[in-house]
Amino acid sequence: MRWVLLVVAVVVVLVAVDRAVARGWFDRRRPRPYRPAESSSASGMLGDLVELFQPNRVHLTAEQERQRLDIQHAGDAAPPVDLDAGTARVDGPPPVA
């Protein structure tokens, strides 16, 4: 009787693993989208303890937020705008040969 229960248990485990593989739970070839770590309620409760062991975490979080909100400015490549004269020069697309 023990052998029958052992065989049934092994079959159940193998079927469960097969279903997990079929759903893609163990697929390492597929790239996963990057999701930055979010703060949790535990970091609020244990914030001082986290700062004790990871003193740069505050700066890292601030830098990640700054990069997320960073605005790309046009810089020197922008066409000149003369506000006093009320004129602006807008270059068209390059000619197609």
JODA-V259515 format. One record per pair of residues at least 24 apart in sequence whose ideal C-beta (glycine too) atoms are under 7 Angstrom apart, sorted by the first residue. I is the first residue (numbers start at 1). J is the second residue. If there is no record, write none. Layout:
i = <I | I>
j = <J | J>
This chain:
i = <36>
j = <64>
